[in-house]
Amino acid sequence: MTLSGLLRSGFTVDASAVDHHWLREEGRGLRFEDDFFTVPFISAGAKIDYQMTDRASVFLAGNVDKYFRNKG
């Protein structure tokens, strides 16, 4: 039987876009707002593996991710 785990953290890129189609400015057309920002995250995972025979094994694995997005 083998048990393994993984813990990692870092930053990822998130995007947000807003279409102000009702605020058409004369001569300028549509107005869009695009924002890109980084979001910190943490990820944890585990796997358990059981060798049944020389040619067969079973495993169970799971992973959890948490992204820390600020709202408000």
N, CA, C and O atoms as a GROMACS GRO file, in nm:
protein
  288
    1MET      N    1   0.085  -0.116   0.000
    1MET     CA    2   0.000   0.000   0.000
    1MET      C    3   0.090   0.124   0.000
    1MET      O    4   0.190   0.129   0.072
    2THR      N    5   0.053   0.221  -0.081
    2THR     CA    6   0.129   0.345  -0.092
    2THR      C    7   0.036   0.463  -0.066
    2THR      O    8  -0.074   0.469  -0.121
    3LEU      N    9   0.082   0.556   0.016
    3LEU     CA   10   0.008   0.678   0.044
    3LEU      C   11   0.096   0.796   0.004
    3LEU      O   12   0.211   0.806   0.050
    4SER      N   13   0.044   0.885  -0.080
    4SER     CA   14   0.121   1.002  -0.120
    4SER      C   15   0.034   1.126  -0.109
    4SER      O   16  -0.089   1.119  -0.115
    5GLY      N   17   0.099   1.240  -0.094
    5GLY     CA   18   0.025   1.366  -0.079
    5GLY      C   19   0.096   1.480  -0.150
    5GLY      O   20   0.213   1.470  -0.187
    6LEU      N   21   0.022   1.588  -0.169
    6LEU     CA   22   0.072   1.705  -0.239
    6LEU      C   23   0.013   1.829  -0.176
    6LEU      O   24  -0.108   1.835  -0.150
    7LEU      N   25   0.096   1.928  -0.151
    7LEU     CA   26   0.051   2.058  -0.100
    7LEU      C   27   0.125   2.165  -0.179
    7LEU      O   28   0.248   2.166  -0.183
    8ARG      N   29   0.050   2.255  -0.242
    8ARG     CA   30   0.112   2.362  -0.318
    8ARG      C   31   0.032   2.490  -0.306
    8ARG      O   32  -0.086   2.487  -0.271
    9SER      N   33   0.098   2.600  -0.334
    9SER     CA   34   0.032   2.731  -0.330
    9SER      C   35   0.099   2.821  -0.432
    9SER      O   36   0.208   2.792  -0.480
   10GLY      N   37   0.032   2.931  -0.463
   10GLY     CA   38   0.088   3.024  -0.560
   10GLY      C   39  -0.016   3.127  -0.601
   10GLY      O   40  -0.108   3.158  -0.526
   11PHE      N   41   0.002   3.179  -0.722
   11PHE     CA   42  -0.088   3.279  -0.776
   11PHE      C   43  -0.135   3.234  -0.914
   11PHE      O   44  -0.060   3.170  -0.988
   12THR      N   45  -0.258   3.268  -0.947
   12THR     CA   46  -0.312   3.244  -1.080
   12THR      C   47  -0.370   3.374  -1.133
   12THR      O   48  -0.394   3.467  -1.056
   13VAL      N   49  -0.393   3.381  -1.262
   13VAL     CA   50  -0.448   3.501  -1.324
   13VAL      C   51  -0.598   3.485  -1.339
   13VAL      O   52  -0.646   3.383  -1.387
   14ASP      N   53  -0.672   3.588  -1.297
   14ASP     CA   54  -0.817   3.589  -1.309
   14ASP      C   55  -0.856   3.710  -1.393
   14ASP      O   56  -0.784   3.810  -1.396
   15ALA      N   57  -0.967   3.701  -1.461
   15ALA     CA   58  -1.011   3.810  -1.549
   15ALA      C   59  -1.156   3.845  -1.521
   15ALA      O   60  -1.236   3.761  -1.478
   16SER      N   61  -1.188   3.970  -1.546
   16SER     CA   62  -1.325   4.019  -1.532
   16SER      C   63  -1.352   4.114  -1.648
   16SER      O   64  -1.267   4.196  -1.682
   17ALA      N   65  -1.470   4.104  -1.708
   17ALA     CA   66  -1.505   4.191  -1.820
   17ALA      C   67  -1.647   4.245  -1.799
   17ALA      O   68  -1.737   4.172  -1.758
   18VAL      N   69  -1.664   4.373  -1.829
   18VAL     CA   70  -1.794   4.438  -1.818
   18VAL      C   71  -1.824   4.506  -1.952
   18VAL      O   72  -1.740   4.577  -2.006
   19ASP      N   73  -1.943   4.482  -2.003
   19ASP     CA   74  -1.988   4.540  -2.129
   19ASP      C   75  -2.092   4.647  -2.098
   19ASP      O   76  -2.204   4.616  -2.056
   20HIS      N   77  -2.056   4.773  -2.119
   20HIS     CA   78  -2.148   4.885  -2.097
   20HIS      C   79  -2.216   4.920  -2.229
   20HIS      O   80  -2.200   5.032  -2.279
   21HIS      N   81  -2.291   4.827  -2.286
   21HIS     CA   82  -2.349   4.849  -2.419
   21HIS      C   83  -2.457   4.957  -2.418
   21HIS      O   84  -2.487   5.013  -2.524
   22TRP      N   85  -2.515   4.988  -2.304
   22TRP     CA   86  -2.619   5.090  -2.300
   22TRP      C   87  -2.560   5.231  -2.287
   22TRP      O   88  -2.632   5.330  -2.297
   23LEU      N   89  -2.427   5.241  -2.264
   23LEU     CA   90  -2.362   5.371  -2.249
   23LEU      C   91  -2.287   5.408  -2.376
   23LEU      O   92  -2.170   5.448  -2.370
   24ARG      N   93  -2.350   5.397  -2.489
   24ARG     CA   94  -2.284   5.430  -2.615
   24ARG      C   95  -2.253   5.580  -2.620
   24ARG      O   96  -2.340   5.664  -2.599
   25GLU      N   97  -2.128   5.608  -2.648
   25GLU     CA   98  -2.088   5.747  -2.662
   25GLU      C   99  -2.090   5.783  -2.810
   25GLU      O  100  -2.052   5.703  -2.895
   26GLU      N  101  -2.135   5.903  -2.839
   26GLU     CA  102  -2.147   5.945  -2.978
   26GLU      C  103  -2.010   5.946  -3.044
   26GLU      O  104  -1.917   6.012  -2.998
   27GLY      N  105  -2.000   5.872  -3.152
   27GLY     CA  106  -1.876   5.866  -3.228
   27GLY      C  107  -1.773   5.769  -3.173
   27GLY      O  108  -1.670   5.746  -3.237
   28ARG      N  109  -1.797   5.710  -3.055
   28ARG     CA  110  -1.698   5.620  -2.996
   28ARG      C  111  -1.744   5.475  -2.991
   28ARG      O  112  -1.662   5.386  -2.969
   29GLY      N  113  -1.872   5.448  -3.011
   29GLY     CA  114  -1.921   5.311  -3.011
   29GLY      C  115  -1.939   5.254  -2.871
   29GLY      O  116  -1.972   5.327  -2.778
   30LEU      N  117  -1.918   5.124  -2.859
   30LEU     CA  118  -1.939   5.055  -2.732
   30LEU      C  119  -1.824   5.080  -2.635
   30LEU      O  120  -1.713   5.115  -2.675
   31ARG      N  121  -1.853   5.062  -2.506
   31ARG     CA  122  -1.751   5.078  -2.403
   31ARG      C  123  -1.737   4.947  -2.326
   31ARG      O  124  -1.835   4.894  -2.274
   32PHE      N  125  -1.615   4.896  -2.318
   32PHE     CA  126  -1.586   4.772  -2.247
   32PHE      C  127  -1.481   4.799  -2.140
   32PHE      O  128  -1.396   4.886  -2.157
   33GLU      N  129  -1.488   4.724  -2.032
   33GLU     CA  130  -1.386   4.728  -1.927
   33GLU      C  131  -1.334   4.587  -1.905
   33GLU      O  132  -1.412   4.497  -1.874
   34ASP      N  133  -1.205   4.567  -1.922
   34ASP     CA  134  -1.141   4.438  -1.899
   34ASP      C  135  -1.037   4.453  -1.789
   34ASP      O  136  -0.951   4.541  -1.796
   35ASP      N  137  -1.045   4.371  -1.687
   35ASP     CA  138  -0.950   4.374  -1.576
   35ASP      C  139  -0.886   4.236  -1.561
   35ASP      O  140  -0.954   4.134  -1.566
   36PHE      N  141  -0.755   4.236  -1.543
   36PHE     CA  142  -0.680   4.114  -1.514
   36PHE      C  143  -0.607   4.134  -1.382
   36PHE      O  144  -0.547   4.239  -1.359
   37PHE      N  145  -0.613   4.035  -1.296
   37PHE     CA  146  -0.548   4.046  -1.166
   37PHE      C  147  -0.507   3.908  -1.118
   37PHE      O  148  -0.553   3.806  -1.170
   38THR      N  149  -0.418   3.905  -1.019
   38THR     CA  150  -0.371   3.778  -0.964
   38THR      C  151  -0.454   3.738  -0.843
   38THR      O  152  -0.502   3.824  -0.768
   39VAL      N  153  -0.470   3.609  -0.825
   39VAL     CA  154  -0.547   3.553  -0.714
   39VAL      C  155  -0.460   3.447  -0.646
   39VAL      O  156  -0.416   3.353  -0.713
   40PRO      N  157  -0.435   3.459  -0.515
   40PRO     CA  158  -0.360   3.354  -0.446
   40PRO      C  159  -0.445   3.228  -0.429
   40PRO      O  160  -0.567   3.235  -0.417
   41PHE      N  161  -0.379   3.113  -0.428
   41PHE     CA  162  -0.451   2.987  -0.410
   41PHE      C  163  -0.365   2.890  -0.329
   41PHE      O  164  -0.244   2.906  -0.316
   42ILE      N  165  -0.433   2.788  -0.276
   42ILE     CA  166  -0.367   2.677  -0.209
   42ILE      C  167  -0.437   2.549  -0.256
   42ILE      O  168  -0.558   2.547  -0.274
   43SER      N  169  -0.359   2.444  -0.275
   43SER     CA  170  -0.412   2.318  -0.325
   43SER      C  171  -0.353   2.204  -0.243
   43SER      O  172  -0.234   2.202  -0.213
   44ALA      N  173  -0.438   2.109  -0.207
   44ALA     CA  174  -0.394   1.991  -0.132
   44ALA      C  175  -0.453   1.866  -0.197
   44ALA      O  176  -0.568   1.867  -0.241
   45GLY      N  177  -0.374   1.761  -0.202
   45GLY     CA  178  -0.421   1.637  -0.263
   45GLY      C  179  -0.360   1.516  -0.195
   45GLY      O  180  -0.255   1.526  -0.131
   46ALA      N  181  -0.426   1.403  -0.210
   46ALA     CA  182  -0.376   1.277  -0.152
   46ALA      C  183  -0.417   1.162  -0.243
   46ALA      O  184  -0.517   1.168  -0.314
   47LYS      N  185  -0.336   1.055  -0.238
   47LYS     CA  186  -0.363   0.935  -0.318
   47LYS      C  187  -0.321   0.813  -0.237
   47LYS      O  188  -0.214   0.811  -0.176
   48ILE      N  189  -0.407   0.713  -0.237
   48ILE     CA  190  -0.374   0.585  -0.174
   48ILE      C  191  -0.382   0.478  -0.283
   48ILE      O  192  -0.479   0.472  -0.359
   49ASP      N  193  -0.281   0.394  -0.289
   49ASP     CA  194  -0.268   0.294  -0.394
   49ASP      C  195  -0.245   0.158  -0.329
   49ASP      O  196  -0.162   0.144  -0.239
   50TYR      N  197  -0.321   0.057  -0.375
   50TYR     CA  198  -0.307  -0.078  -0.320
   50TYR      C  199  -0.281  -0.175  -0.434
   50TYR      O  200  -0.360  -0.185  -0.528
   51GLN      N  201  -0.170  -0.247  -0.425
   51GLN     CA  202  -0.132  -0.347  -0.526
   51GLN      C  203  -0.200  -0.478  -0.491
   51GLN      O  204  -0.166  -0.541  -0.391
   52MET      N  205  -0.297  -0.521  -0.574
   52MET     CA  206  -0.371  -0.644  -0.547
   52MET      C  207  -0.294  -0.768  -0.595
   52MET      O  208  -0.282  -0.866  -0.522
   53THR      N  209  -0.244  -0.762  -0.718
   53THR     CA  210  -0.161  -0.870  -0.774
   53THR      C  211  -0.044  -0.804  -0.847
   53THR      O  212  -0.027  -0.682  -0.841
   54ASP      N  213   0.036  -0.886  -0.916
   54ASP     CA  214   0.148  -0.830  -0.992
   54ASP      C  215   0.100  -0.740  -1.106
   54ASP      O  216   0.172  -0.649  -1.148
   55ARG      N  217  -0.021  -0.765  -1.156
   55ARG     CA  218  -0.070  -0.692  -1.272
   55ARG      C  219  -0.193  -0.606  -1.245
   55ARG      O  220  -0.245  -0.544  -1.337
   56ALA      N  221  -0.240  -0.601  -1.122
   56ALA     CA  222  -0.361  -0.525  -1.092
   56ALA      C  223  -0.343  -0.445  -0.962
   56ALA      O  224  -0.288  -0.494  -0.864
   57SER      N  225  -0.391  -0.324  -0.966
   57SER     CA  226  -0.390  -0.239  -0.846
   57SER      C  227  -0.513  -0.149  -0.849
   57SER      O  228  -0.574  -0.128  -0.954
   58VAL      N  229  -0.549  -0.096  -0.735
   58VAL     CA  230  -0.659  -0.001  -0.723
   58VAL      C  231  -0.606   0.123  -0.651
   58VAL      O  232  -0.512   0.114  -0.572
   59PHE      N  233  -0.669   0.237  -0.679
   59PHE     CA  234  -0.628   0.358  -0.610
   59PHE      C  235  -0.748   0.449  -0.588
   59PHE      O  236  -0.849   0.438  -0.656
   60LEU      N  237  -0.734   0.537  -0.491
   60LEU     CA  238  -0.833   0.639  -0.460
   60LEU      C  239  -0.756   0.770  -0.443
   60LEU      O  240  -0.659   0.776  -0.368
   61ALA      N  241  -0.802   0.873  -0.513
   61ALA     CA  242  -0.732   1.001  -0.508
   61ALA      C  243  -0.832   1.114  -0.489
   61ALA      O  244  -0.948   1.104  -0.529
   62GLY      N  245  -0.786   1.222  -0.429
   62GLY     CA  246  -0.870   1.340  -0.409
   62GLY      C  247  -0.786   1.466  -0.409
   62GLY      O  248  -0.668   1.463  -0.378
   63ASN      N  249  -0.849   1.578  -0.446
   63ASN     CA  250  -0.779   1.705  -0.454
   63ASN      C  251  -0.876   1.817  -0.414
   63ASN      O  252  -0.994   1.813  -0.449
   64VAL      N  253  -0.825   1.916  -0.341
   64VAL     CA  254  -0.905   2.031  -0.300
   64VAL      C  255  -0.828   2.157  -0.335
   64VAL      O  256  -0.709   2.168  -0.304
   65ASP      N  257  -0.895   2.253  -0.400
   65ASP     CA  258  -0.835   2.382  -0.435
   65ASP      C  259  -0.914   2.493  -0.368
   65ASP      O  260  -1.037   2.488  -0.364
   66LYS      N  261  -0.845   2.593  -0.316
   66LYS     CA  262  -0.910   2.710  -0.256
   66LYS      C  263  -0.848   2.835  -0.316
   66LYS      O  264  -0.727   2.856  -0.307
   67TYR      N  265  -0.933   2.919  -0.379
   67TYR     CA  266  -0.889   3.045  -0.438
   67TYR      C  267  -0.938   3.158  -0.348
   67TYR      O  268  -1.056   3.163  -0.313
   68PHE      N  269  -0.849   3.249  -0.311
   68PHE     CA  270  -0.881   3.357  -0.218
   68PHE      C  271  -0.915   3.483  -0.296
   68PHE      O  272  -0.831   3.571  -0.315
   69ARG      N  273  -1.040   3.491  -0.342
   69ARG     CA  274  -1.088   3.608  -0.416
   69ARG      C  275  -1.152   3.705  -0.317
   69ARG      O  276  -1.234   3.665  -0.234
   70ASN      N  277  -1.115   3.831  -0.327
   70ASN     CA  278  -1.174   3.933  -0.241
   70ASN      C  279  -1.300   3.987  -0.306
   70ASN      O  280  -1.299   4.024  -0.423
   71LYS      N  281  -1.406   3.992  -0.231
   71LYS     CA  282  -1.532   4.051  -0.278
   71LYS      C  283  -1.561   4.174  -0.195
   71LYS      O  284  -1.533   4.180  -0.076
   72GLY      N  285  -1.618   4.273  -0.261
   72GLY     CA  286  -1.658   4.389  -0.183
   72GLY      C  287  -1.615   4.518  -0.236
   72GLY      O  288  -1.645   4.622  -0.177
   0.00000   0.00000   0.00000
